């Protein structure tokens, strides 16, 4: 008889459960292992790719460095040959090796290479090269000392002050001038006395540089020495001294500037006008109004601007009237400011015919009788356009009595050009009538002969 063994049944049940659990867990383990393997493979690939990328980056960096070095050397060579584009590229590159190569080129045996090296250094404006340039101020080549001083001008390093002051006693005038210019942007009182000494140098280039630098420094102790140079025999030195005292802005220079406002050199007149406007002394107003009628348009423009800075709009009005502006001429006539007569009369003698005609029209619009005699002389000149402009201006000027008009007409008619024009006007019709009459008589004689 069969007997049920409950222990075996329980054992079979546990076995079946284990089998079922194993059957469920095996696919899950397989999937987990597969995912782990994939993750590991992906991680390994990333590590390899990063390692490869780092290696490629290092190789590319080496190649790029070599190319950059070659490019830098090429740009330096091109800049030493005078290429402005190469200099601009070096400014963007900002490579320290560039400065080393350029400083080394300062001792090159070829003067042209040394010159271009300093020009490139001036473009770079890098203060790191200042010690090398200061050492170059003691170089045996005069052109190296000169070009190093010019390069320091663009850097403006205070460490160069004493070497530059010492260089003002150099035996070569171009070196002394460069040293004086290099002191221009270094504000230090110690350079004033050596620069004042440079105002009396025998070479005008040194005097010009010293005057400009003293003006830029702006110390009042330089005013009197600069005033003494307003009468220098060299025109550019006078102009530099005029700019210098105007830049300092000391009113002690106003009387001397007023005396030099009619200098023969246009730049001296221009800078004198600018200086008077910059100083701002009202006693210069009248002389500046007169200067607005200067022969040179550049001087007139600066004088008008100086008057504007003094709060006087008349200068600008006269300036634009002389450029031919009909609006400015009408406004000048409406202003009834008779101070404008003096510059307008001066402008009637301008070499430019357009300026003369504009001055005549302006005087006509202003209607001042003080311009009658000069306009009458202009109306009797040889140029037909001058005659027309002056005559139209005279028509617009109202005179007090009839005898004044007759006197003006007499001045115009008695001029040599007017006499010739009148003879031509009278003789030409007579010549035409005579010629026509002769032809007519000849035809009559032929008719009578054949008839």
C-alpha positions as CSV (number, residue, x, y, z in Angstrom):
1,X,0.0,0.0,0.0
2,X,1.3,3.3,-1.1
3,X,2.3,5.7,1.8
4,X,2.6,9.3,1.4
5,X,6.0,10.7,2.3
6,X,5.5,14.3,3.3
7,X,9.2,14.9,3.7
8,X,9.9,14.0,0.1
9,X,7.0,16.1,-1.2
10,X,8.3,19.1,0.7
11,X,11.8,18.4,-0.8
12,X,10.4,18.2,-4.4
13,X,8.5,21.4,-3.8
14,X,11.6,23.3,-2.7
15,X,13.5,21.9,-5.6
16,X,10.9,23.1,-8.1
17,X,10.8,26.5,-6.5
18,X,14.6,26.8,-6.9
19,X,14.4,25.8,-10.5
20,X,11.7,28.4,-11.1
21,X,13.7,31.1,-9.4
22,X,16.8,30.1,-11.3
23,X,14.8,30.2,-14.5
24,X,13.6,33.7,-13.7
25,X,16.9,35.0,-12.5
26,X,19.1,33.7,-15.4
27,X,17.6,36.0,-18.1
28,X,17.9,39.0,-15.7
29,X,21.5,38.1,-15.0
30,X,22.2,37.8,-18.7
31,X,20.8,41.2,-19.4
32,X,22.7,42.7,-16.5
33,X,25.9,41.2,-17.6
34,X,25.3,42.4,-21.2
35,X,24.6,45.9,-20.0
36,X,27.7,45.8,-17.8
37,X,29.8,44.6,-20.8
38,X,28.4,47.4,-23.0
39,X,29.1,50.1,-20.4
40,X,32.6,48.8,-19.9
41,X,33.1,48.8,-23.7
42,X,31.8,52.3,-24.0
43,X,34.0,53.5,-21.1
44,X,37.0,51.9,-22.6
45,X,36.2,53.6,-26.0
46,X,35.9,57.0,-24.2
47,X,39.2,56.5,-22.5
48,X,40.9,55.6,-25.7
49,X,39.3,58.5,-27.6
50,X,40.3,61.0,-24.9
51,X,43.8,59.6,-24.9
52,X,43.9,59.9,-28.7
53,X,42.5,63.4,-28.6
54,X,45.0,64.5,-26.0
55,X,47.8,63.0,-28.2
56,X,46.4,64.8,-31.3
57,X,46.1,68.0,-29.4
58,X,49.7,67.8,-28.2
59,X,50.9,67.0,-31.7
60,X,48.8,69.9,-33.1
61,X,50.1,72.2,-30.4
62,X,53.7,71.3,-31.3
63,X,52.9,71.9,-35.0
64,X,51.1,75.2,-34.2
65,X,54.0,76.4,-32.1
66,X,56.4,75.6,-34.9
67,X,54.1,77.4,-37.4
68,X,53.7,80.4,-35.0
69,X,57.4,80.6,-34.5
70,X,57.9,80.5,-38.3
71,X,55.1,83.0,-38.8
72,X,56.6,85.3,-36.1
73,X,60.0,85.2,-37.7
74,X,58.5,85.9,-41.1
75,X,56.5,88.8,-39.7
76,X,59.6,90.2,-38.0
77,X,61.6,89.9,-41.2
78,X,58.8,91.6,-43.2
79,X,58.6,94.4,-40.6
80,X,62.3,95.0,-40.9
81,X,61.8,95.3,-44.6
82,X,59.3,98.1,-43.9
83,X,56.0,96.3,-44.2
84,X,53.3,98.1,-42.2
85,X,50.9,95.1,-42.5
86,X,53.5,92.9,-40.8
87,X,53.8,95.4,-37.9
88,X,50.1,95.4,-37.4
89,X,50.1,91.6,-37.3
90,X,52.9,91.6,-34.7
91,X,50.8,94.0,-32.6
92,X,48.0,91.4,-32.6
93,X,50.4,88.5,-32.0
94,X,51.9,90.0,-28.8
95,X,54.7,87.4,-28.7
96,X,57.6,88.2,-26.3
97,X,60.1,86.7,-28.8
98,X,59.1,89.5,-31.1
99,X,60.6,92.0,-28.8
100,X,63.8,90.0,-28.4
101,X,64.3,89.8,-32.1
102,X,63.6,93.5,-32.6
103,X,66.0,94.5,-29.8
104,X,68.7,92.3,-31.4
105,X,68.1,94.1,-34.7
106,X,69.0,97.4,-33.1
107,X,72.6,96.3,-33.3
108,X,72.4,95.1,-37.0
109,X,75.2,96.4,-39.1
110,X,72.7,97.7,-41.7
111,X,71.4,101.1,-40.9
112,X,68.1,100.5,-42.7
113,X,67.4,97.4,-40.6
114,X,68.1,99.3,-37.4
115,X,65.8,102.1,-38.6
116,X,62.9,99.7,-39.4
117,X,63.4,97.8,-36.1
118,X,62.8,101.0,-34.1
119,X,59.8,101.9,-36.3
120,X,58.3,98.4,-35.5
121,X,59.0,98.9,-31.8
122,X,57.2,102.3,-31.9
123,X,54.2,100.6,-33.4
124,X,54.2,97.8,-30.7
125,X,54.4,100.3,-27.8
126,X,55.4,97.6,-25.4
127,X,57.0,98.8,-22.1
128,X,58.9,95.5,-21.7
129,X,61.4,96.7,-24.3
130,X,62.2,99.9,-22.4
131,X,65.3,98.6,-20.6
132,X,66.8,97.5,-23.9
133,X,66.0,100.8,-25.5
134,X,67.6,102.7,-22.6
135,X,70.7,100.6,-23.0
136,X,70.6,101.5,-26.8
137,X,70.9,105.2,-25.9
138,X,74.5,104.5,-25.1
139,X,75.1,102.6,-28.4
140,X,78.1,103.5,-30.5
141,X,76.0,104.1,-33.6
142,X,74.5,107.6,-33.6
143,X,71.5,106.4,-35.6
144,X,70.8,103.7,-33.0
145,X,70.8,106.3,-30.2
146,X,68.5,108.5,-32.3
147,X,66.1,105.7,-33.2
148,X,66.1,104.4,-29.6
149,X,65.1,107.8,-28.4
150,X,62.3,108.0,-30.9
151,X,61.1,104.6,-29.8
152,X,61.0,105.7,-26.2
153,X,58.8,108.6,-27.2
154,X,56.0,106.2,-27.9
155,X,56.6,104.2,-24.6
156,X,57.0,107.2,-22.3
157,X,58.9,105.3,-19.6
158,X,60.0,107.4,-16.6
159,X,63.1,105.2,-16.2
160,X,64.4,106.9,-19.4
161,X,64.4,110.4,-18.0
162,X,68.0,110.7,-16.9
163,X,69.5,108.9,-19.9
164,X,67.5,111.2,-22.2
165,X,68.6,114.3,-20.4
166,X,72.2,113.1,-20.7
167,X,71.6,112.6,-24.4
168,X,70.7,116.3,-24.9
169,X,74.5,116.9,-24.8
170,X,75.2,114.4,-27.6
171,X,77.6,115.5,-30.3
172,X,75.1,114.6,-33.1
173,X,72.3,117.2,-33.5
174,X,69.7,114.6,-34.7
175,X,70.3,112.6,-31.5
176,X,69.8,115.7,-29.4
177,X,66.6,116.5,-31.2
178,X,65.3,113.0,-30.8
179,X,66.1,113.1,-27.0
180,X,64.3,116.4,-26.7
181,X,61.2,114.9,-28.4
182,X,61.4,111.8,-26.2
183,X,61.1,114.0,-23.1
184,X,57.8,115.4,-24.5
185,X,55.5,112.8,-22.7
186,X,57.4,112.5,-19.5
187,X,56.1,115.1,-17.0
188,X,59.1,115.8,-14.8
189,X,60.4,119.2,-13.7
190,X,64.0,118.0,-14.0
191,X,63.9,118.1,-17.8
192,X,62.9,121.8,-17.9
193,X,66.3,123.4,-17.4
194,X,68.1,121.1,-20.0
195,X,65.3,121.8,-22.5
196,X,65.6,125.6,-22.0
197,X,69.3,125.1,-22.7
198,X,68.3,123.3,-25.9
199,X,66.4,126.4,-27.0
200,X,69.7,128.0,-27.8
201,X,71.2,125.1,-29.7
202,X,72.8,126.0,-33.0
203,X,70.7,123.4,-34.9
204,X,67.1,124.5,-35.5
205,X,65.8,120.9,-35.2
206,X,66.9,120.8,-31.6
207,X,65.3,124.2,-30.8
208,X,62.0,123.1,-32.4
209,X,62.0,119.9,-30.3
210,X,62.9,121.7,-27.1
211,X,60.1,124.4,-27.6
212,X,57.5,121.8,-28.3
213,X,58.5,119.6,-25.3
214,X,58.5,122.6,-23.0
215,X,55.0,123.6,-24.1
216,X,53.8,120.0,-23.6
217,X,55.3,119.9,-20.1
218,X,53.5,123.1,-19.2
219,X,55.8,124.6,-16.5
220,X,55.5,128.4,-16.2
221,X,59.2,128.8,-15.8
222,X,59.6,128.1,-19.5
223,X,57.4,131.0,-20.6
224,X,60.1,133.7,-20.7
225,X,62.6,131.6,-22.6
226,X,59.9,130.6,-25.1
227,X,58.9,134.3,-25.6
228,X,62.5,135.1,-26.5
229,X,62.3,132.5,-29.3
230,X,59.3,134.1,-30.9
231,X,61.8,136.2,-32.9
232,X,64.1,133.3,-33.9
233,X,65.5,133.6,-37.4
234,X,64.1,130.1,-38.3
235,X,60.4,130.1,-39.1
236,X,59.7,126.7,-37.7
237,X,61.3,127.6,-34.4
238,X,59.1,130.7,-34.1
239,X,56.0,128.6,-34.8
240,X,57.1,126.0,-32.2
241,X,57.7,128.7,-29.6
242,X,54.3,130.3,-30.3
243,X,52.6,126.9,-29.8
244,X,54.6,126.3,-26.6
245,X,53.6,129.5,-24.9
246,X,50.0,129.0,-26.0
247,X,50.0,125.4,-24.6
248,X,51.3,126.6,-21.2
249,X,48.5,129.3,-21.3
250,X,50.4,132.1,-19.5
251,X,49.0,135.6,-20.1
252,X,52.5,137.1,-20.0
253,X,53.0,135.9,-23.6
254,X,49.9,137.8,-25.0
255,X,51.7,141.1,-25.9
256,X,54.5,139.3,-27.6
257,X,52.1,137.1,-29.5
258,X,50.1,140.1,-30.7
259,X,53.3,141.6,-32.0
260,X,54.0,138.4,-34.0
261,X,50.5,137.8,-35.4
262,X,51.5,139.3,-38.8
263,X,54.6,137.1,-39.3
264,X,55.6,136.3,-42.9
265,X,55.3,132.5,-42.2
266,X,51.7,131.2,-42.4
267,X,52.2,128.5,-39.7
268,X,53.6,131.1,-37.3
269,X,50.5,133.3,-37.8
270,X,48.2,130.2,-37.4
271,X,49.8,129.0,-34.2
272,X,49.9,132.5,-32.8
273,X,46.2,132.8,-33.4
274,X,45.6,129.5,-31.7
275,X,47.7,130.4,-28.7
276,X,45.9,133.7,-28.2
277,X,42.6,131.8,-28.3
278,X,43.9,129.1,-25.9
279,X,45.2,131.7,-23.4
280,X,41.8,133.4,-23.5
281,X,42.8,137.0,-23.0
282,X,40.2,139.5,-24.3
283,X,42.8,142.0,-25.3
284,X,43.6,139.8,-28.3
285,X,40.0,140.1,-29.8
286,X,40.7,143.0,-32.1
287,X,43.9,141.6,-33.6
288,X,42.2,138.2,-34.1
289,X,39.3,139.9,-35.9
290,X,41.8,141.4,-38.3
291,X,43.5,138.0,-38.7
292,X,40.3,136.5,-40.0
293,X,41.1,138.4,-43.2
294,X,44.4,136.7,-43.6
295,X,45.6,135.6,-47.1
296,X,45.8,131.9,-45.9
297,X,42.6,130.0,-45.4
298,X,44.1,127.9,-42.7
299,X,45.0,131.0,-40.6
300,X,41.5,132.4,-41.1
301,X,39.9,129.2,-39.9
302,X,42.1,129.1,-36.7
303,X,41.6,132.8,-36.0
304,X,37.8,132.3,-36.3
305,X,38.0,129.4,-33.9
306,X,40.1,131.4,-31.4
307,X,37.5,134.2,-31.5
308,X,34.7,131.7,-30.9
309,X,36.6,130.4,-27.8
310,X,36.7,134.0,-26.6
311,X,33.0,134.3,-27.0
312,X,33.1,136.4,-30.2
313,X,31.0,135.0,-33.1
314,X,32.0,137.7,-35.6
315,X,35.1,135.8,-36.6
316,X,33.1,132.7,-37.7
317,X,30.7,134.9,-39.6
318,X,33.5,136.6,-41.5
319,X,35.2,133.4,-42.2
320,X,32.2,131.8,-43.7
321,X,31.4,134.9,-45.7
322,X,34.9,134.8,-47.2
323,X,34.3,131.2,-48.3
324,X,31.4,132.4,-50.4
325,X,28.4,131.7,-48.2
326,X,25.6,133.9,-49.3
327,X,23.8,133.2,-46.0
328,X,26.8,134.4,-44.0
329,X,27.2,137.5,-46.2
330,X,23.5,138.4,-45.6
331,X,23.8,137.8,-41.9
332,X,27.0,139.9,-41.8
333,X,25.1,142.8,-43.5
334,X,22.2,142.4,-41.0
335,X,24.5,142.4,-38.0
336,X,25.7,145.9,-39.0
337,X,29.0,145.1,-37.1
338,X,31.4,147.4,-38.7
339,X,34.4,145.7,-37.0
340,X,34.2,143.3,-40.0
341,X,35.3,146.0,-42.4
342,X,39.0,145.7,-41.5
343,X,39.4,142.0,-42.3
344,X,37.2,142.3,-45.4
345,X,39.3,145.2,-46.8
346,X,42.4,143.0,-46.1
347,X,40.8,140.1,-48.0
348,X,40.3,142.3,-51.1
349,X,44.0,141.9,-51.7
350,X,43.9,138.1,-51.4
351,X,45.7,136.1,-54.2
352,X,42.6,133.9,-54.5
353,X,40.0,135.6,-56.8
354,X,37.1,133.8,-55.2
355,X,38.1,135.2,-51.8
356,X,38.3,138.7,-53.3
357,X,34.9,138.5,-54.8
358,X,33.4,137.2,-51.6
359,X,35.0,140.0,-49.7
360,X,33.6,142.6,-52.1
361,X,30.1,141.2,-51.9
362,X,30.4,141.2,-48.1
363,X,31.4,144.8,-48.0
364,X,28.5,145.6,-50.3
365,X,26.1,143.8,-47.9
366,X,27.6,145.6,-44.9
367,X,27.3,149.0,-46.7
368,X,30.2,150.7,-44.9
369,X,31.6,153.7,-46.8
370,X,35.2,152.9,-45.5
371,X,35.3,150.3,-48.2
372,X,34.5,152.7,-51.1
373,X,38.1,153.7,-52.0
374,X,39.5,150.2,-52.0
375,X,36.5,148.9,-53.9
376,X,36.9,151.7,-56.5
377,X,40.5,150.7,-57.0
378,X,39.4,147.1,-57.4
379,X,36.7,148.2,-59.9
380,X,39.5,149.7,-62.0
381,X,41.7,146.6,-62.2
382,X,42.3,144.4,-65.3
383,X,40.3,141.4,-64.2
384,X,36.7,141.7,-65.5
385,X,35.4,139.6,-62.6
386,X,37.1,141.8,-60.0
387,X,35.6,144.9,-61.8
388,X,32.1,143.4,-61.8
389,X,32.2,142.3,-58.1
390,X,33.6,145.6,-56.9
391,X,31.1,147.6,-59.1
392,X,28.2,145.7,-57.7
393,X,29.4,146.3,-54.2
394,X,29.8,150.0,-54.8
395,X,26.2,150.1,-56.1
396,X,25.0,148.8,-52.7
397,X,26.9,151.2,-50.6
398,X,25.0,154.4,-50.0
399,X,27.1,157.6,-49.9
400,X,26.1,160.9,-48.4
401,X,26.3,163.3,-51.3
402,X,26.3,163.2,-55.1
403,X,29.8,164.5,-55.2
404,X,31.0,161.4,-53.4
405,X,29.5,159.2,-56.1
406,X,31.2,161.3,-58.8
407,X,34.5,161.1,-56.9
408,X,34.2,157.3,-56.8
409,X,33.4,157.2,-60.6
410,X,36.5,159.4,-61.2
411,X,38.7,156.9,-59.2
412,X,37.4,154.0,-61.3
413,X,37.7,155.8,-64.7
414,X,41.2,157.2,-64.2
415,X,42.7,153.8,-63.5
416,X,44.9,152.6,-66.4
417,X,42.8,149.5,-67.0
418,X,39.7,151.5,-67.2
419,X,41.2,153.9,-69.7
420,X,42.2,151.0,-71.9
421,X,38.8,149.4,-71.6
422,X,37.1,152.8,-72.5
423,X,39.4,153.2,-75.6
424,X,38.5,149.7,-76.7
425,X,34.8,150.4,-76.2
426,X,35.0,153.6,-78.3
427,X,37.4,152.4,-80.9
428,X,35.8,149.1,-81.7
429,X,32.5,150.5,-83.0
430,X,34.4,153.1,-85.0
431,X,36.6,150.4,-86.5
432,X,33.6,148.3,-87.4
433,X,31.7,151.3,-89.0
434,X,34.8,152.3,-90.9
435,X,35.4,148.8,-92.3
436,X,31.8,148.4,-93.3
437,X,31.8,151.8,-95.0
438,X,34.9,150.9,-97.0
439,X,33.4,147.7,-98.2
440,X,30.2,149.5,-99.2
441,X,32.2,152.1,-101.2
442,X,34.2,149.5,-102.9
443,X,31.1,147.7,-104.1
444,X,29.7,151.0,-105.4
445,X,32.8,151.7,-107.4
446,X,32.6,148.2,-109.0
447,X,29.0,148.7,-109.8
448,X,29.7,152.1,-111.5
449,X,32.6,150.6,-113.4
450,X,30.6,147.8,-114.9
451,X,27.6,149.9,-115.6
